[in-house]
Structures are given as C-alpha cells and as structure tokens.
Amino acid sequence: MPLRPLFATPIYEATLTTDRSFENFNAEILDACRLLEAEDQAGRRWCREHSYGGYTSYASLNDLPQRMSVFGELKAKLDRHAKAFAEALDFDLGGGRLRLDSLWVNVLKPGAGHTSHIHPHSVLSGTVYVDIPPGASALKIEDPRLPMMMAAPPRRKDAPEAVQPFVYLQPRPGTIYMWESWLRHEVTTNRAKTARVSVSFNYGWR
C-alpha cells in the first residue's frame, strides 16, 4: 500500500572538514572559545547564576563576528550553508533575506547538558562543532508532533529513523547541523572526560 510521507522535518547536515586548512581554522576557533571562557566575566557570572554546566557567551556577547576575525570567517561559511538550507526548504523570502542574528560559544563540561528547548523569533538555528571528545553529548531531536500523540502506541525499536519520536545526532569536529528554529531539541549529558565545545547560531528573516 503506497504511503505519502507529509510534513517532513528536514535537518541540514554538512561539514567544514572539506574546507582548505580546516585543521588550522578549527584550532583557531577552539583557541577563541577558550579565550572567551577565560576572559568573559559577565558570561561566567551568568552561567553561575543560571546553573549552566560550563561556559556560554549566549547572554553576554552579541558581537563575536566583529569582535574576533575567526568568528567573522565562520559567519561567512555559515551564511553559505544557511542559504543552501533555505533554498532546500523552498522558503519564499520575498524581498527579505536570512541574516545571522546571534552566534555564541558553548563549552559544556563533563556531566552537564542542555534541556529541551526551541529558539523563538528565529527562522533557522544550528550548531557547528569544534571539539567533540569520545563520549561527548549527542544532539537529541524531538518529533514536533509528539505533544499531540495522546493515544499513539510506541514505535518499534527497529522502526526507521523518520518515524522515531526522538533522533540522536552524533557530531564530529567540523560538523554543522541546522534546523528550523521551532524544532524542539536538547543536548544530552556530556559523558566525555573533557569539555564539549561548539558554536551555536540563529538566523532571522529581515
């Protein structure tokens, strides 16, 4: 019996590892993240006050592409990927365009995670992964229809990924994941022995 798969939830996946001088670029990004972790006192204070297990610049710095040139280079790369994803989604942007609204660093310590959330007021969101030690957190994606499945039976364990209620994406250094900002997701507990370092971002429609 033919089925018509409707209302797809695409996840954009790409990698920076094919770019020229990726190793050097990734090392520069990592150094910049560590420098911010050491020097961003407002960010560290926010993390303490909000029980964030590690460091994030999310609430303290909103100008990383202008502040540090390596983040400006990263923005240029992400702009190209966001454009490709928007085209794949058949967005009709009219006279507007997608613009990078925010970009922030995440240094997630062992034993820490980030609970389920969405990114309000944005169109596309995503993360590029910088340092992913063995055992580091996966990105957990939730079926957006889940709250409406009041009486639905569970899926078989061997069911295809497309019909599972949750999908776990395991990144590597250089991986880019991007999704529509309404999609609920979380970062599972970091079971690595060292920190998991990434850079997250939002694109708005302007």
C-alpha positions in Angstrom: 0.0 0.0 0.0 1.6 3.3 -1.0 2.2 5.9 1.7 2.6 9.7 1.2 5.1 11.0 3.7 3.9 14.5 4.5 5.1 17.4 6.7 8.8 16.5 6.7 11.2 17.9 9.3 14.5 18.3 7.4 17.8 18.5 9.3 20.6 20.1 7.4 24.0 18.3 7.8 27.3 19.5 6.4 30.9 19.5 7.4 33.8 22.1 7.4 36.4 19.3 7.2 36.5 19.5 3.4 37.4 23.2 3.5 41.0 24.1 2.9 43.1 24.4 6.1 40.3 23.1 8.2 42.6 21.8 11.0 44.1 25.3 11.4 40.8 27.0 11.2 39.2 24.7 13.8 42.2 25.2 16.1 41.7 28.9 15.9 38.1 28.6 16.7 38.9 26.4 19.7 41.5 28.9 21.0 39.0 31.7 20.6 36.4 29.8 22.6 38.8 29.1 25.3 39.9 32.7 25.4 36.3 33.9 25.8 35.8 31.3 28.5 38.7 32.7 30.5 38.1 36.4 30.0 34.3 36.8 29.7 33.5 37.6 33.3 29.9 38.6 32.6 29.3 35.3 30.8 30.8 33.2 33.5 28.7 35.1 36.1 25.5 34.3 34.0 26.5 30.7 33.9 26.9 30.5 37.7 23.6 32.3 38.3 21.7 30.0 35.8 23.5 26.8 36.8 24.9 26.3 33.3 27.5 23.5 33.5 30.4 25.1 31.8 30.6 28.4 29.9 28.4 30.1 27.2 28.6 33.6 25.7 24.9 33.4 24.9 23.8 36.1 27.3 26.9 38.2 27.5 28.4 38.8 24.0 26.4 39.5 20.8 29.2 40.7 18.5 31.6 37.8 18.1 31.9 38.1 14.3 33.0 41.7 14.8 35.0 41.1 18.0 37.2 38.3 16.6 38.1 37.7 13.0 37.9 34.0 13.2 34.2 34.2 14.0 33.8 36.6 11.1 35.3 33.8 8.9 32.9 31.3 10.5 29.9 33.6 9.8 30.8 33.8 6.1 30.9 30.0 5.9 27.6 29.6 7.8 25.9 32.2 5.6 26.5 30.0 2.6 25.1 26.9 4.4 22.1 28.8 5.6 21.3 30.0 2.1 21.6 26.4 0.8 19.3 25.1 3.5 16.7 27.9 2.9 16.7 27.0 -0.8 16.2 23.3 0.0 13.3 24.3 2.2 11.7 26.3 -0.6 11.4 29.4 1.5 9.8 32.3 -0.2 11.6 35.2 1.4 10.1 37.9 -0.7 12.3 41.0 -0.7 14.0 39.9 2.6 16.8 37.6 3.4 18.1 35.4 6.2 20.6 37.2 8.4 22.7 35.9 11.2 21.0 37.3 14.4 23.2 35.7 17.0 26.2 33.5 17.4 27.6 32.2 20.7 30.1 29.8 22.2 29.3 26.7 24.3 31.8 24.9 26.5 29.9 22.1 28.1 31.7 20.4 31.0 31.5 16.6 31.7 28.2 15.7 33.4 26.4 18.8 32.0 23.7 19.0 29.4 21.1 21.4 28.0 17.5 20.7 28.5 14.9 20.6 25.7 14.1 24.0 24.1 13.3 25.9 20.9 14.7 29.2 19.6 11.8 31.7 19.4 11.8 34.6 17.0 14.3 32.9 14.6 13.9 31.0 11.3 16.9 28.8 11.2 19.1 27.6 14.1 22.1 25.4 14.3 25.5 24.4 15.7 29.0 23.9 14.4 31.0 21.5 16.5 34.6 22.3 17.4 35.9 19.8 20.0 34.0 16.6 20.4 35.8 14.1 22.7 34.8 10.4 22.9 31.6 10.1 24.8 30.5 13.7 24.2 26.9 14.7 24.1 24.6 13.9 21.2 22.0 16.4 19.8 18.6 15.0 20.6 15.9 16.0 18.1 12.2 15.6 19.1 9.3 14.9 16.7 7.3 18.2 16.7 4.0 16.3 16.7 4.8 14.5 19.9 2.6 16.7 22.2 -0.4 15.7 20.0 0.2 12.0 20.1 -2.1 11.4 23.1 -3.1 7.8 22.3 -0.4 6.7 19.9 1.4 3.5 20.6 5.2 3.5 20.8 7.3 2.8 17.7 9.1 -0.5 17.3 12.8 -0.2 18.3 13.8 -1.1 14.7 11.5 1.4 13.1 13.0 3.7 10.5 14.6 6.9 11.8 11.9 9.0 10.1 9.2 7.7 12.3 11.1 7.6 15.6 9.9 10.1 18.3 13.5 11.1 19.1 16.6 11.0 16.9 20.1 11.3 18.3 22.7 13.0 16.1 26.3 12.4 17.0 28.5 15.2 15.6 32.3 15.3 14.9 34.6 18.2 14.8 33.6 20.3 11.8 30.0 19.0 11.7 27.3 21.6 11.0 23.7 20.8 12.0 20.9 23.2 11.1 17.2 23.0 11.6 14.1 25.2 11.6 14.0 27.1 14.9 10.6 25.8 16.1 12.1 22.3 16.3 12.5 21.2 19.9 15.9 19.8 20.7 18.3 19.2 23.6 21.9 18.4 24.3 22.2 15.1 26.2 24.5 14.7 29.2 28.2 15.1 28.3 29.7 11.7 29.3 33.2 12.6 28.0 36.1 13.2 30.3 36.7 16.7 28.9 34.5 19.6 27.7 32.4 19.6 24.5 33.0 22.8 22.6 30.6 24.2 20.0 29.3 27.4 18.4 25.6 27.9 18.0 23.7 30.4 15.9 20.3 31.8 14.8 19.2 33.3 11.5 16.3 35.7 11.3 14.2 36.9 8.3 14.8 40.5 7.6 
